[in-house]
């Protein structure tokens, strides 16, 4: 499973997300998509933790949490259509 993290500040970096999510378990991967033209983060990211239980705990706790002046949207990532 992967976690979708939305409504992020455009200033967020992978290291920032690793710091937040490491409280919930071992972070396997963080991906912050960037705009192809500007290189600026697009305001969302994907995070993978070691176990589903860790990911579920992170989703439950962080969805709706205030971080970097924004209210995060945290949910299970859905496959691309």
C-alpha positions, 0 to 999 in steps of 0.5 A: 500500500502507498499513502497519498498526502495532499494539500501540502505546501509547495515548499515541502521536501522529501526530507520533511515528509520523512521526518513526519512519517518516521514517527509512525514506522520505518519509511521505505519511500517518499515521492514528491511529484514536481511540475515538469515546466517549473520543477516546483512540487505539485502540492502532494506526495506519496509515502510508503511505510514498512507495514500496512499497520504503520500506514493505517496508523499514519493515515488515521492520525495525520488526515486533517492535521495542520502542518506547514500552515496547511490542513493535510489530506492523508489517505490510501493511494489509489492506482492511476486510471 
